[in-house]
Amino acid sequence: MGGMDILMAPLLQVGGNQVQGVLDSLINEIINWALELEQKGMIGGGLTFLNNEKQAAESVVYTITNNIGSMQNYQLQQASDNSKK
């Protein structure tokens, strides 16, 4: 930004369909996670959980994938140590 002759504000334009896609993916991940917890016997009653249910939840692993459409001349760092600007 400092090297530009014309001051412009950065902008990220996201379509409504892309937002809906993110929300749909998030909902699916939450449902899959809940089903996996249920298969491991973690049901819970109200807002409390038994110790064995808590231990079952600790063993569940889930992955979230970020799909970025098109990026050009950008630096993207995720879960990186000792990163520099």
N, C-alpha and C positions, 0 to 999 in steps of 0.2 A: 504494500500500500504506500510505503514511504517513497518509492521510486516512480510513482505514477504522476504524470503532469495534471491529470484531471482527477479530482477527488471523487471517488465513488465508494459506496457502501457495498460490502460483500453481500451476496444474496444466494440463498438456496431455495430453489423452486421445487416443490413436491406436489405431485398430482393427488387428487382425492383417492384415486384407485390405488396408489402406492401406500397411502396411509391406511386404507382399508386392508390391503394385503398384510401390512405389519400387524394390525390388530387381529386379523384372522389367524396369522401364524402364532401370535402370542396366546390367543385363546386355545388353539390346538395344543401348544406346549403345556399350558396349565392343565388341560384335561388329561393329556398323556401322563403328566407327572402325578396327578391325583389318582389315576387308574393304577399306575405303578406302585404308589404307596398303598393303595387298597389291596393289591395282589400280595404285598409283603405283610399284610395284616394290620396296617395302620389305619384304623377307622376313626378313632377319636370320638368322644362324646361331648357335645357342647363345645366348649373351648378348652377342654383339658385332654391330655394324652397320658397314657400309661408309659412307664419307663421303657418297656420293650417296644412300644410304638415309636418313641423318640429315637431309640437305637436303630430301628428299621429305617426311619427317615434319613438318618445320617449316612446310610449305605447307598442311598439312591443317587445316581449320577445323571445329570442332564446337560445337554449341550444346546446353546443358543447360537444360531448361525445368522450373521448379519450379511445380507446380500446388498451390495452397493452397485447400482447400475453402471454408470460411466464416470470415471475419474481420470483427469488428465493433468499432469504437472502438479500433483498433490502428494504430500507426505502423510501417510496414515500409520499411526502407531497404536497398537493395542496390546495391553499387558506386557509392556516392554520396560525393562529396568535400565537405568542410566541413559535415558534418551536425551537428546539435545535438540534445541530449536534450530 
